[in-house]
Amino acid sequence: MKAIVFGGSGFIGSYVADELTERGHDVTIFDIKSSKYTKKNQKMIIGDILDEKTVKETVKGHDYVFDFAGMSDLDGATSDPLSTIKLNILGTNNILEACTKEKVKRFVYASTVYVYSELGGFYRCSKQAAESYIEEYQRKHGLDFTILRYGTVYGPRADEKNSVYRYLMQALNDGKITCKGSGEELREYVHVKDVAKLSVDVLSDEFSNKHVIITGQHQTRYKDMINTIKEMLGNKIEVEFKSPEKDSSHYNMTPYSFTPKIGKKLVSNYYIDLGQGLLECMEEIQKKIGKEGRNA
């Protein structure tokens, strides 16, 4: 089959593109910037999801469309709500229009567990709105979809917007981790490679027009994850917890509020353990620090 990954240069999108390629599919990556991870047998298209004509031309001839494009940073969305509306709602609508006209088999959308919450600020609002449009396109035009609601994803290729990457970079570069919060906050960390596999598994017919939750297998407190990093580094780093801003859009114990949105969680019995995943990330970051030091 032929699949296109909008936002395929990004953190999760690049891994999903790789997973599709590894399973023998013909993959096109569409993003505002070129991917550092493009494989020889993948096609790269530089473009903007707000460009309706280019989006339609790109979707033509593809069987499945994955949408990882747009604003993916909760804090960035909070500081720039207008861009969030344009990218996450209008941009998504442009892709939906193209998928409808080109009669693609399935539209797979990267959403968030924050759609269950009253938190998440403008990021959550944009994802809720996009989900509503996706569901309405199915009702009105028969465009089949799968909505993926991601939790806390970590792993190689992340950047400072990713909390685990940020803490590991602080630990390795500064010898100190500064964490906003009390440390009691709960997360279900899931490795990006596991996320990519599950995100492609949903192309199975059983996930058509379904809402799927993809998070980690176990709840972990911030302080336990931070102390794990500390112990891995010989207990030689300092840790400081700072009170979050009063209007923080991040959740403490759960992203869920009482809402009528329902989704089923998809997990694998074969997955990357958090400790092993942290070691993998440390190795990548250490190489980056060493490279930057040599180039200084």
N, C-alpha and C positions, 0 to 999 in steps of 0.2 A: 504494500500500500504506500501511498504518498502522504506524508504528514508535514505540516508547517508549524514551527514553534515561534510565535510572536514573543518577543522578549527573550529570545534564545541565547543572548550574550550574557545574561544575568546569572545570578547564583544558582537558583533552582532550575531555571529554564535551560541552562547549558548542560546540566546533568540529564535532564529529561531528553534533550536532543541526542546526547550520547547513548542513552538507554534505547531509544528508538532505533538508532543506527546499529547498535549491537544486536538487536533482534531482527535485523535484515530489512528494515524499512528505508524508503527513500526520503531523506530529511532535508527540509529547507529551513534556515534560520532567518528570521526577520527582526531587525532591531535598529535602534537609532544610532548605534555604534557597532563597529566590527567586533566579533568575538575573538578572544585570545585562545579559545579552545576548539575552534572549528576543525573538524577532521577532513581529510582529503576528499572523502566521498560525500561530504555535506555541502549544500549550496548556501552561500551567505548573501543576503539582500539587505542593504542599508536603506532604511526608510522610516517614516513617521506614521504611527497608527492614526494620526489626525488627518492624514492625506488619503481621502476616500478613494481616489482613483488608483493610487499605488497599491492600497490594501486589496482592492477588488482584483486587480491584475495579478497580484501575488497569490491570492487564494485560489484562483482559477486552476482547475485540474487536480486539486488536492482532495484526499478522502477524509482526513482528520485534521482538525485545527486546534492547537493548544494556545491558550492566551495567558502568558506570564508578563505581558507588557504593562506599562503604566507606573503609577506611584505605589511602591511596595513598602515604604518606610512610614511607620505610624507617626513618628515625631515630625518627619518632613511634611506629611499630609496636614498635620496640625498647624504648622507654620505657613503653609501655602495651600489653603483650601481651594482656591480658584483653579490652580494647576491640577489638583487632585480630581476636581469635577471634570475638567477637560479630558484628562488621560484615562481615568478609571470609569467614567460614564460615557462620555462622547466617543472616546477611542474604542471602548468595548462595543458600543453600538455600531461603529463603522465596520468592525470585524463581523458582527452578527449580520449586518446587512449583506456583506459580501458572501458569508457562508450560506445565507438563505438563497441568494440569487444563483450561486454556483452549486447549490444542492449538495453540500458536504454531508458526510455520513454522521459525524459527531463533532460537537464543539465542546472542548474541555477547558474549564475555566478555573484559574487559581484564585481562590477566595481565602477566607480566614475564619478561625473559630470566634473572632470578635463579632461576627454577625449574630451570635447568640447573646451578645452583651449590650449593656447600656454604656459601656466604656469604649475605648478605641477611637473616640473623637471623629474627625472628618474622614479618616481612613475607613473606619467601620461604616459610616454613612454611605460612602462611595461604593463599598463592596455590597452592602445591602441593596442599594439601588441597582447596581449592575446585575445582581442575582435576579431581581424582579424583572428586569428587561429580558434576561435569558429565558426565564420561565414563560414570559409572555410571548416571546418569539416562537417557543415550542407550541404554545396553544394556538397562536394565530397562523403560523407558517409551517409547523411540523418540523422545526429544526431540533433534532435530538441533541441533548447536552449531558455532560457530567460535571457537577460542581464539586471541586476539591477544597475543603476547608482545612487549611494547614494550621498547625500549632507552632511550637518553637523549634525551628529547623536550624541546625548548625553543621559545620563541616568545612573542608577545604574550598577555596574560591570565594569565601565570604569576605566582607570588608568591615570597616569600623561601625557601620550601621547595625551589624549583627552583634548581639550582646556577648556571646561566647567568644567570638573572634576578638572583640574589644578587650575582654578581661584577660585573655591569653596574651595579647599584644602588650598590655600593661605589665603583666607579670614578667614576661621575657625581656621586655625593653626597659622597664622602669623599676622592676623589683617590688612593685606595689600595685594592688588592685583596689580601685575605688568604685564601689557599687552603690547605686541609688536604691534605697529600700532598707528594710530591717533585716533582710536575710531569711525571713520566714516565708517569703513568697514561694508559691508552688509553680513548677513548670513540668511539662512532659517533653523532654528533649528528644528529638528524632534526627538521626543522621541523614544528610542530604542524599546520599546514595540509596538509602532505604526508601526515602521519599520518591526518588526518581523511578524506582522499580514499581512501587505501588501506583504511581501516577500513570504508568503505561499499562499496568494490569487492568485498569478500569476501562480499557477499550473493549473488554469483554461485554457481550450483550447484556449480561445481568446488571451492569451499572448504567445502562442507558436511562436518561432522565432521572438520575438519582443524585442525592447530596451525600458526599462521602467525607468523613473526618479522617485526617491523617496526622496523628501526633505520636509521641513516644509511648512505650509500653508501661512506663513507671513514672509516678509523680516524684519529683526531686525538689527539695528546697534550694533556693539560691545559695544559702550559706553552705550547704553540703556540697554543691557543685564547686563553689569557690574553694572550700577547704580541700576538696579532692585535688584541685590544681595546685594548691599550696603544698600538699604532701608529695605530689609528684615531683615538685621542684625542691625537695629536701627541706620543706618548712622554712625556706630562706626569704620568703616574700612577706610584705606587710599587707594586711587587709583592712580596709576602712569602709564601713557602711554609713551612707549619708541619707538623711530623710529626703524622700522624693518631694517634688513640688506638690502643693495642695491640689492643683488642678490636673494632676497627672492622669493621662488616659489609659495607663497600663493597669492590668488587674493584679490583685494580690494572690488570692487562693484559687479563683476560678474565672474563666471568661464568660460563664453562663449567667444570664438573667432569665427570668421567667418569660419566655416568648414562645410563639407557636411554631418556630422553625425546628424541624427534626432532621437529623442526619445519622447515619450509622458509621461506626468507626471501622476502618480497614487496617488490619495489622498483619505482620508476617511472623512466623515462628523462627525465622532465620534472619537475624538483624545484627547490626553493629552495636556492641556494648558501649555505653557512654565513656568509660575509661579508655577503651581502645580508640574511640573516636577523638577524644581529647588529645591523646598522644599523636595521632595522625595530624591534627591541626597544629600542635606544637612544632612538629617537624617542618611543616610548610612555613610557619611564621618565622622559625629560627633561620631557615634558608633565606627568607625575604630580608630579615634584619641583617644577616651577613652580607647579602648582595648589596643592600643600601649602604652598609658601612664601607665596602670596597669601592663603591662609586662616589663616596663623599669627597 
